[in-house]
Amino acid sequence: VWFLPAKHVPRNEPTLKPSRLLTDKELQQGDYLRVHHTPRRYPCHHDWKSRVVSHRDGHLVVNKPAQIQVHATVDNQMENMVYQLKHALDMDYLAVPQRLDLNTTGLLVLATTIEFARHFAQQLQRKTENSLSKDPKESHTSKLYRCLVQLSDAGELDELQKWVEEGRIVRHFLEPSDVSPKRYFEDSTEDWAECLLRLTKAEGYLMEGKFVAELEMELLTGRTHQIRGQLAALGFPIVGDVEYGSRIFCDMALQCCQVQFRAAAGADGLETFRLDNAWWTDSLAAMDATNMVEDSSQAPKATRPDL
């Protein structure tokens, strides 16, 4: 429920917007209410304490599940990760200096103090600035992602592995738009946002006769749907990401697998947290997925019912 008192109703002060109504309120004539009676629902019945990877002074590191928003949406205040963690851990303050998409899983850093929220936001800003400079490695903060992508043939894996060996930075430009899917282009004549990522690992597999590759990459800039859009623009849509062209219908195979940051200003060393497995890791092992060989016809086919 959103509320705006009568004296600030748009016809009088159009720059003011309604605020979320969280407590009982005695209404006056002319007050404005907006009620979302059919909000979008999100599964939130997780053991949230078990999702906490680290809880130290100033911050949490949490392993985010799929299918839930990080923060409140316009029509749903409660079914999100921040709200659920605050109640599970009995916290008054929990802020989100960064976020992950609805269907992206993995590591997320949350601030439990205002001081750390500011500190981490500054690190993210320096990370972006350094990634656009000549030496992105100067940044103290980094995020690595793991995903499965579709390939047309085994030859595309060779190309991806070459990029890894060269340390190549993948560069695109994001077309300004409020709608999804976002569109990423290799060239831009406009003042569009530059998007950069660096591949660090590429391994190939056969799944139901389809070529796929497990990639790891460092995200150098943070744009909306950046990894999803850039990989799709290269012709490698993420498995399960139908919005960006995947022809495999399952949960989206994208995970933030590692975060690295300085826990406090002036602190010695970096805090590093990593997930060794994704939701698809055991599935690959269970079906005995085999690394691609030069002659792909010699590689045995693996099967997975939901792919």
Salt bridges, closest charged atoms under 4 A:
GLU13 OE2 - HIS8 ND1 3.23
GLU79 OE2 - ARG41 NH2 2.49
ASP101 OD1 - ARG99 NH1 3.60
ASP101 OD2 - HIS225 NE2 3.94
ASP101 OD2 - ARG228 NH1 3.47
GLU175 OE1 - ARG183 NE 2.79
GLU194 OE2 - ARG171 NE 2.48
GLU214 OE1 - LYS201 NZ 3.86
GLU216 OE2 - ARG146 NH2 3.42
GLU216 OE2 - LYS201 NZ 3.92
GLU216 OE2 - ARG274 NH2 2.85
GLU218 OE1 - ARG198 NH1 2.75
ASP241 OD2 - ARG228 NE 2.77
GLU243 OE1 - ARG228 NH2 3.04
GLU271 OE1 - ARG56 NH1 2.47
ASP306 OD1 - ARG304 NE 2.52
